[in-house]
Amino acid sequence: MIARILDELRASERFSVVHLPFRFTKNIQQTRRGGFGKVAEVFAVLIRLIRIRSSGAIDLLLYPVGGPQLVPLIRDLCLLPWMILVAKKTCLHFHAGGIAETIDKQPFIVRHLVRWLYRKSSLAIVMTQFGKRDPRSVGIEQIEVVPNTLEDRYDEHTLNRNTGRLPRLLYVGHFSEEKGTPSLLQAVAMLRDSGRNCLLTLIGEAVPPYTDADLQSVIERLGLQSTVRGCGVLSGQEKWNQFAEADLFVFPSLAAESFGLSMVEAMMWALPVVACDWRGNREVLSDEFGGILFQPSENLSTALTKALEDTLAQRHQWKAWGLRNRKTFLERYKMGGRKSPLAAVLERSMGIRNEGQ
């Protein structure tokens, strides 16, 4: 998404873009964890920032908020003061959600410094109306909603679905308790036990403290070795091939999702969707989406199983549901064909109004 956003902004002829890379998390095992390498990267980022500033004024700095956990918040406390100091304006981009729910649980000094520092920004950008709660929780008043967009990679000639075979379910994302991974496996096992067999493809990797060993242990305990296929992390055409092979996309996450990008990828590929009615999912999918939104409950696997049973009973509707989702993608999330909404927001923030200004 960072690469895609950079391409989108660089396409604008009304401002120039310089990328200041952050290299704090080199692999998934370092997620949300501190360490000497991350401390060193703070100084490396500041050196890059000084070099950029020495080449000219920075009219606006688009800063990605780290997230609701303690380590990302401390990262922001170390970096953001310098960003605000060298840039005329600073815009916070809330890719990571969940600060509203966790900020008051942080140590006293951290939560007060974070609120004070974030309020120094000129603007916050979120991806859904639901996401406004995060900047509001730290006292930011000027907020713009700019959904992510994607280049359309749909290719109907590669589709291989709805051919009378066992339905193939697809999940794309991290594997963890809060992402609903064990509940999804349990639901597939419960469907099998009731005579509703299906196949499940998993794309992604485990995020700590959940591990690949935990995932494999559940698969073996439930006897799903011939039902579940793990593909690891895929990108590019390899990933799109799995979307083309799938019949149904499942998104059972109860994590602090800010946008649910993989749901939009599924919509792009004209897939019906089963998702938890959680945070901004309903807003991303739209009210008329094709599929089923199920209510979260204490027993997520039971609620998900019921939703999948209802969906399987309506398999004759899946093609129509998928086409409805693709229509929403084309109307709301397809990149290109119109001016970048993100670029337009940044232009307004910098006071760029007239062509040639």
Secondary structure, DSSP 4 states (H G I P E B T S, - for coil): -HHHHHHHHHT-SSS--------S-SSGGGTT---HHHHHHHHHHHHHHHHHHHTS-BS-EEEE---SSHHHHHHHHHHHHHHHHHBS-EEEE--S--HHHHGGGS-HHHHHHHHHHHTTSSEEEESSSGGGHHHHHTT---EEE----B-----GGG----SSS--EEEEES-BSTTTTHHHHHHHHHHHHHTT---EEEEES-B-TTS-HHHHHHHHHHTT-TTTEEEEES--HHHHHHHHHH-SEEEE---S--SS-HHHHHHHHTT--EEEE--TTHHHHH-TT-SEEEE---SSHHHHHHHHHHHHHTTGGGHHHHHHHHHHHHHHHTB-SSS--HHHHHHHHHHT--STT-
